Amino acid sequence: MNAACLIVYASMTGNTEEIACHIGKGIEEAGLTVVIKDILEIDVEELRNYDAILLGAYTWGDGDLPDEFLDFYHEMDSLDLTGKVAAAFGSCDSSYEHWGRAVEILTEKLVELGADVVLDGLKIDLVPTTAELEQCIGFGKLFVEKSFLK
């Protein structure tokens, strides 16, 4: 299997970054090459170079994407992601009404651009527990299974 996966994330407190790293670990354990990049270190055009894309963000304010993700999100409109497999994830705060809405926003964008979203978005409440980090690894493995081992 020569497919390559890109994980792009935005993280303020480090929670979403930790989730991204553990999802990446699961993807690698399942045999795929993975590149993990902070949203501030990537150009939207790089998405074209990968077979699989995972986008991660924490939910900000009243169910919004974080500010640092907004430019990238809007620049994605120039892409056609047909033929790419994808999923979304993020850290969330269950004390807010729109719990994890950023994950849903990212999933909707991936679908809109033609990507094949193979898993429901993964939402982790605040700081991931040990069990939730294992869940992240499992999410990465399942992503590969649903994407390339059909």
LOLUMVO-860126 format. One line per 8 residues: number of its first residue (from 1); for each residue x, y, z of N, C-alpha, C, CB. Coordinates in steps of 0.2 Angstrom, whole numbers, always signed. Glycine has a CB too. Layout:
N
NUM) X/Y/Z/X/Y/Z/X/Y/Z/X/Y/Z; ...
% end
This chain:
150
1) +4/-6/+0/+0/+0/+0/+4/+6/+0/-5/+0/+6; +4/+10/-5/+8/+16/-6/+5/+23/-4/+11/+16/-13; -1/+22/-2/-5/+28/-1/-2/+33/+5/-13/+27/+1; -3/+39/+4/+0/+44/+9/-6/+48/+12/+5/+48/+6; -6/+49/+19/-11/+52/+22/-8/+59/+25/-14/+48/+28; -12/+64/+25/-11/+71/+28/-16/+72/+33/-11/+76/+22; -13/+74/+39/-17/+76/+45/-15/+84/+46/-16/+72/+51; -21/+88/+45/-20/+95/+46/-24/+97/+52/-22/+99/+40
9) -21/+101/+57/-25/+102/+63/-23/+109/+66/-23/+97/+69; -28/+112/+69/-27/+118/+73/-28/+117/+80/-33/+124/+71; -24/+119/+85/-24/+117/+92/-22/+123/+96/-19/+111/+93; -26/+125/+101/-24/+131/+105/-20/+128/+111/-30/+135/+107; -23/+124/+114/-21/+121/+121/-16/+115/+120/-27/+120/+125; -16/+112/+114/-12/+106/+113/-17/+100/+113/-7/+105/+118; -23/+100/+114/-27/+94/+114/-28/+92/+107/-34/+96/+117; -30/+96/+103/-31/+94/+96/-25/+91/+93/-34/+99/+91
17) -19/+94/+94/-13/+92/+92/-11/+85/+95/-7/+96/+94; -13/+83/+101/-12/+77/+104/-17/+72/+101/-13/+77/+111; -23/+74/+99/-27/+69/+96/-25/+68/+89/-34/+73/+95; -22/+73/+85/-20/+72/+78/-14/+67/+79/-17/+78/+76; -9/+67/+83/-3/+63/+84/-5/+56/+85/+1/+65/+89; -10/+55/+89/-13/+48/+91/-17/+45/+85/-17/+48/+97; -20/+49/+81/-24/+47/+75/-18/+45/+70/-28/+52/+72; -13/+49/+70/-7/+47/+65/-4/+41/+67/-2/+53/+65
25) -3/+40/+74/+0/+33/+76/-4/+27/+74/+0/+33/+84; -11/+28/+74/-15/+22/+72/-15/+21/+64/-22/+24/+74; -14/+27/+61/-13/+26/+53/-7/+23/+52/-14/+33/+50; -1/+25/+55/+5/+21/+54/+5/+14/+56/+11/+25/+58; +2/+13/+61/+1/+6/+63/-3/+1/+58/-2/+5/+70; -7/+5/+55/-11/+1/+50/-7/+1/+43/-18/+5/+49; -1/+4/+43/+3/+3/+37/+3/+9/+32/+1/-3/+33; +0/+14/+34/+0/+20/+29/+6/+25/+31/-7/+23/+29
33) +8/+29/+27/+13/+34/+28/+8/+40/+30/+17/+36/+22; +10/+44/+35/+6/+50/+37/+11/+56/+38/+2/+48/+44; +8/+62/+36/+12/+68/+38/+7/+72/+42/+14/+72/+31; +9/+75/+47/+5/+79/+52/+7/+86/+52/+5/+76/+59; +3/+91/+50/+5/+98/+50/+0/+102/+54/+5/+100/+42; +3/+107/+57/-1/+112/+60/-4/+117/+54/+3/+117/+65; -10/+119/+55/-14/+123/+50/-10/+129/+48/-20/+126/+53; -5/+132/+53/-1/+138/+51/+5/+136/+47/+1/+141/+57
41) +6/+130/+46/+12/+128/+42/+11/+124/+36/+16/+123/+46; +5/+125/+33/+3/+122/+27/-1/+126/+22/-2/+116/+28; +0/+125/+15/-3/+128/+10/-9/+124/+8/+1/+130/+4; -15/+126/+6/-21/+122/+5/-19/+118/-1/-27/+127/+3; -15/+120/-6/-13/+116/-12/-10/+109/-10/-9/+120/-16; -7/+109/-4/-4/+103/-3/-8/+97/-2/+0/+104/+4; -15/+98/-1/-20/+93/+0/-20/+89/-7/-27/+96/+1; -19/+92/-12/-19/+88/-19/-14/+83/-19/-17/+93/-24
49) -9/+83/-15/-3/+78/-15/-4/+72/-11/+3/+81/-13; -10/+71/-8/-12/+65/-3/-18/+62/-5/-12/+68/+4; -18/+55/-4/-24/+51/-5/-29/+51/+0/-21/+44/-6; -27/+53/+6/-31/+53/+12/-30/+60/+16/-30/+47/+16; -35/+63/+18/-35/+69/+22/-39/+69/+28/-37/+75/+17; -36/+71/+34/-40/+72/+40/-39/+79/+42/-37/+66/+45; -44/+82/+44/-44/+89/+46/-46/+89/+53/-48/+94/+42; -43/+93/+58/-44/+93/+65/-44/+100/+67/-40/+89/+69
57) -49/+102/+71/-50/+108/+74/-54/+108/+81/-53/+114/+69; -52/+113/+85/-56/+114/+91/-62/+118/+89/-52/+116/+97; -67/+118/+93/-73/+122/+92/-72/+128/+96/-80/+119/+93; -73/+134/+93/-72/+141/+96/-78/+144/+96/-67/+145/+92; -79/+148/+102/-85/+153/+103/-91/+149/+102/-85/+158/+97; -96/+151/+98/-103/+149/+98/-103/+144/+92/-108/+154/+97; -99/+139/+92/-99/+133/+87/-95/+135/+81/-106/+132/+85; -90/+139/+81/-86/+141/+75/-79/+138/+74/-85/+149/+76
65) -77/+138/+68/-70/+136/+67/-65/+141/+71/-68/+135/+60; -59/+139/+73/-55/+144/+76/-52/+149/+70/-49/+140/+79; -51/+155/+72/-48/+160/+68/-43/+157/+63/-46/+166/+71; -38/+154/+66/-32/+152/+62/-34/+147/+57/-27/+149/+67; -40/+144/+57/-42/+139/+52/-46/+142/+46/-46/+133/+55; -48/+148/+47/-53/+151/+43/-50/+153/+36/-55/+158/+45; -44/+155/+35/-42/+157/+28/-41/+150/+25/-35/+160/+29; -38/+145/+28/-37/+139/+25/-44/+136/+22/-34/+134/+30
73) -49/+136/+27/-56/+134/+25/-58/+137/+19/-60/+135/+31; -58/+143/+19/-60/+147/+13/-56/+145/+6/-61/+154/+14; -50/+145/+7/-45/+143/+1/-47/+136/-1/-38/+144/+3; -50/+132/+3/-51/+125/+1/-56/+125/-5/-54/+121/+7; -60/+130/-6/-65/+131/-11/-62/+130/-18/-69/+137/-10; -56/+131/-18/-53/+131/-25/-51/+123/-27/-46/+135/-25; -52/+119/-22/-50/+112/-23/-56/+107/-25/-47/+109/-17; -54/+102/-29/-58/+97/-30/-55/+91/-27/-59/+96/-38
81) -59/+88/-22/-56/+82/-18/-59/+76/-20/-57/+84/-11; -62/+76/-26/-65/+69/-28/-59/+64/-29/-68/+70/-35; -60/+58/-26/-56/+53/-26/-51/+52/-20/-51/+54/-32; -52/+57/-16/-48/+57/-9/-53/+55/-4/-46/+65/-8; -50/+51/+1/-54/+49/+7/-52/+54/+12/-52/+42/+9; -57/+55/+17/-56/+60/+22/-60/+59/+28/-58/+67/+19; -59/+62/+33/-63/+62/+39/-60/+69/+43/-61/+56/+44; -64/+70/+49/-63/+76/+53/-63/+74/+60/-68/+82/+52
89) -60/+78/+64/-59/+77/+71/-58/+83/+75/-53/+71/+73; -59/+83/+82/-57/+89/+85/-58/+88/+93/-61/+95/+83; -55/+93/+97/-57/+93/+104/-63/+98/+105/-50/+96/+108; -67/+96/+109/-73/+100/+110/-74/+101/+118/-79/+96/+108; -78/+106/+119/-80/+107/+126/-88/+106/+127/-78/+115/+128; -89/+101/+131/-97/+99/+131/-101/+104/+135/-97/+92/+135; -97/+109/+138/-101/+114/+142/-104/+119/+137/-97/+118/+147; -103/+119/+131/-105/+124/+126/-111/+120/+122/-100/+126/+121
97) -116/+124/+120/-122/+122/+116/-120/+118/+110/-126/+128/+115; -115/+121/+106/-114/+118/+99/-107/+114/+100/-113/+124/+94; -108/+109/+104/-102/+104/+106/-99/+101/+99/-105/+99/+110; -93/+103/+98/-89/+100/+93/-92/+102/+86/-90/+93/+93; -95/+108/+85/-97/+110/+79/-92/+111/+73/-101/+117/+80; -86/+112/+75/-80/+113/+70/-79/+106/+67/-74/+115/+74; -80/+101/+70/-79/+94/+67/-84/+93/+61/-80/+88/+72; -91/+95/+63/-96/+95/+58/-95/+100/+52/-103/+96/+61
105) -92/+106/+53/-91/+111/+48/-86/+108/+43/-89/+118/+51; -80/+105/+46/-75/+102/+42/-78/+96/+38/-69/+100/+46; -82/+92/+41/-84/+86/+37/-89/+89/+32/-89/+82/+42; -93/+94/+33/-97/+96/+28/-93/+99/+22/-102/+102/+30; -88/+103/+23/-83/+105/+18/-80/+100/+14/-78/+110/+21; -78/+95/+17/-75/+89/+14/-80/+86/+9/-72/+84/+19; -86/+85/+11/-91/+82/+7/-92/+87/+1/-97/+81/+11; -93/+93/+2/-95/+98/-3/-89/+98/-8/-95/+105/+1
113) -83/+97/-6/-77/+97/-11/-76/+90/-15/-71/+99/-8; -81/+85/-13/-81/+79/-17/-77/+73/-13/-78/+80/-23; -74/+75/-8/-70/+69/-4/-75/+64/-2/-66/+72/+2; -73/+58/-1/-77/+52/+2/-75/+52/+9/-75/+45/-2; -80/+55/+13/-79/+55/+20/-81/+48/+23/-83/+60/+24; -76/+44/+25/-77/+37/+27/-79/+35/+34/-71/+33/+25; -78/+40/+39/-80/+40/+46/-83/+46/+48/-73/+38/+50; -88/+45/+53/-91/+50/+57/-85/+54/+60/-96/+48/+62
121) -86/+61/+61/-81/+65/+64/-80/+62/+72/-83/+72/+64; -73/+62/+74/-72/+61/+80/-71/+67/+85/-65/+57/+80; -75/+67/+90/-75/+72/+95/-73/+70/+102/-83/+75/+95; -68/+73/+104/-65/+72/+111/-66/+78/+115/-58/+70/+110; -69/+77/+121/-71/+82/+126/-64/+84/+130/-76/+80/+131; -62/+90/+128/-57/+94/+132/-50/+89/+131/-59/+95/+139; -47/+88/+137/-41/+85/+137/-42/+77/+136/-37/+86/+144; -39/+74/+131/-40/+67/+130/-38/+63/+136/-37/+65/+124
129) -42/+58/+138/-40/+53/+143/-36/+48/+140/-46/+50/+147; -33/+43/+144/-29/+38/+141/-33/+34/+137/-26/+33/+147; -40/+32/+139/-44/+28/+135/-46/+32/+128/-51/+27/+139; -47/+38/+129/-48/+42/+123/-43/+42/+118/-51/+49/+124; -36/+42/+120/-31/+42/+116/-30/+35/+112/-24/+43/+120; -32/+30/+116/-33/+24/+113/-38/+24/+107/-34/+18/+118; -44/+27/+109/-49/+28/+104/-47/+32/+98/-55/+32/+107; -42/+37/+99/-39/+40/+93/-35/+36/+89/-35/+46/+96
137) -31/+32/+92/-27/+27/+88/-32/+22/+84/-22/+23/+93; -37/+20/+87/-42/+16/+84/-45/+19/+78/-47/+13/+89; -47/+26/+79/-49/+30/+74/-45/+30/+68/-51/+37/+76; -38/+31/+69/-33/+30/+63/-33/+24/+60/-27/+32/+66; -33/+18/+64/-33/+12/+61/-40/+10/+57/-32/+6/+66; -45/+12/+59/-52/+11/+56/-52/+16/+50/-58/+13/+61; -49/+22/+50/-49/+26/+44/-45/+22/+38/-45/+33/+46; -40/+19/+40/-36/+16/+35/-40/+10/+32/-29/+13/+37
145) -43/+6/+37/-47/+0/+35/-53/+2/+30/-50/-3/+41; -57/+8/+32/-62/+10/+28/-60/+13/+22/-66/+15/+32; -54/+16/+21/-52/+19/+15/-48/+15/+10/-47/+24/+17; -44/+10/+13/-40/+6/+8/-41/-1/+8/-33/+8/+9; -44/-4/+13/-45/-11/+14/-52/-14/+13/-42/-13/+21; -56/-10/+9/-63/-12/+7/-63/-18/+4/-66/-6/+3
% end
